[in-house]
């Protein structure tokens, strides 16, 4: 009786571990934020789940890999779109992009700097399966301004849920900018 219970418990444990591994590899990727590139939405030391296999759209927060290192950023341009920045204004297909998520970082930066918060760049029509990704803290240029367009295969997933610290537990709030720019928030 005891031996049979032991085997059953081991089998149940292995099944649970197997299911968790399948979910980890095919559904989500845990990401730890190591800097303030995306604050105040995702400050340093926040831990989030990047949901794999989601449809990527403008202004989605994503985790991606470049030369083996993980980064987080916001999708500004999707395949077929053009993205231009001039004088701290970002244009998406020649229309000004409203960016409420950078206001706090921009105000702090401009108090101590005379140069542009968002450096000028031009990316004409993005190729298929490529995305233009920028940090919300635009003074940190470790994004598409340095790396170029990010390939879809390098995107780990969309950042959807914060699980640590406990005080930040919950969904990542990112709909305000999408609504202001007329992007679908479903």
N, C-alpha and C positions, 0 to 999 in steps of 0.2 A: 504494500500500500504506500509506504513512504517513498520507495524507489520510483513508483509510477508517478507520484505527485512531483517528485524532483524533475523527472523527464518532461512532464507536462509544463512545469514552470519554466524550464530552460527553453522549451519550444516556444512558449508564449513570449518570452523575453527576446528570442531571436526574431520572431515575426514582428514584434514592435520595433526593434532596432532596424530591421529591413525596411519597414514602412517609413520610418523616420529618415533613413538614408535616401530612399526614393524621393520623398518630398523635398529633402534638402538639395538633391542634385537636379531635379526637374521642375520644382515649383518656386523656390525662393533661395536667395543667397543672403546670409547675414553680413552686414557692412558696418564697420565702426568708423565714425567720422574722426579724423585725426587733426583737423585744423578748422579755421573759421571761414573757409571759402564760401560756405552756404549759409552763414548766420544772417539773420536771427532765426530763420526757419529750421536749420539743422546746425546747431552750435557744436563746437568741439566736444568730443567724448560721447556724443549721441550714438546710439546703436539702432540701426534700422534693418528692416527686411526689404531686399530688392526682389520684387516679383518678376519672375522670368516669363517669357512668352506673352507679354502684354503688348497691345498695339501702342506704339510710341507716337506721341503727338507733340505739337508745339507747347512749350513751357512745362513739360513733364520733368520732374526731378529724376535723374538716373545715376547709376553707378556704372563706370566703364573702366576698361583696362587699356593702358598704353605702355608699351615696352615692359610688360610684366608688373607694372605698378597700378594699383587701384586709385581711381579718382571719382569724385561726385561733381555733378553740374546740372545745369538746366538746358534742355533742348530749346534752342532758339530757332533753328531752321531744320526742316525735314526735306527729304528727297524732292528735287524739282523746284525748290524755293531759292530765292536769292536773299542774302543777308548783308547789310552794309551798316557800318557805324561811322558817324562823322560828328564831331563836336559833342560828344557824350549822348548822342541820340542814335538808337538802333532802329533801322528800317528793315522791315520784312516785306519783300515784294513791293518796294517803294512806298510802303505805308508805315508811319511811325508806330513802333511797338510800345505800348504803355507798360512800364516796369515798376509797379509799386514795391516790389520785393527788394529793390536796390536802394531805395530812398535813404534809409538809415545809414547804410554803409557809405553811400555817396556823400551825405552830409558830413559824416565824420572825416572822410578822406579829404574833402575840399577845404576843411578848416586848416589843414596843415600843408596842403600842396596846391601849386598853381597850375599843374598840368591836368590833362584829361583823366577822368576816372575810368571811362571806357575808351581805350585806345582805338584809333581809327583802323578799320579793316574793310575789306571788300571780298565777298565770296559770291560770285555769280553762280547761278543754277547748280545746286548740289546734285551730285551724281546719284544714281539709284543706290539704295541701301547705305547712304551716308547721312550724317547728322552734324549740325553745327551746334556745339555745346559750349556754354560760358558759365563762369562762376558768378554768384551773386556779389561777391567781393571782387569787383573788376580790377582792383589794383594787383591781384594775384593772377598772373597771366598763364598759369598752368592749365590751359584749356585749349579750345580750337584755335585761338589766336596764335598759339605756339605749335600745337600738334597738327593743325589742319583739320579737315573734316574727319569725324570719327565713324568708322565702319560699323554697321549694324551688328556684325559678329563679335565686336569688341564691347558691346553694351551688355552688362551683366543683368540689368533689369531696372524696372521703375521703382523708385523709393516710395513705399506705400504706408509702412507701419513702424512706429518707434516703439521699441521694447525696453530701452534703458537710456537714461536713468528712469526709475519708476515715476518720478515727478513729471516726465515727458511722455509717459505711456499713452499711446493712442495713434490714430491715423495722422499722417502728414497732411497738414492743411495747405492746400495749393490751388484752390479754386478761384480766389479773388482775381488774380492776373488773367486767368483764362476767360473769366466772365467779362472783364473790362476790355479784352481784345476780341471778343466775339467768338472764342473757340469753344467747341462743345465740351461740356464737363461731365459727360456720362461715363 
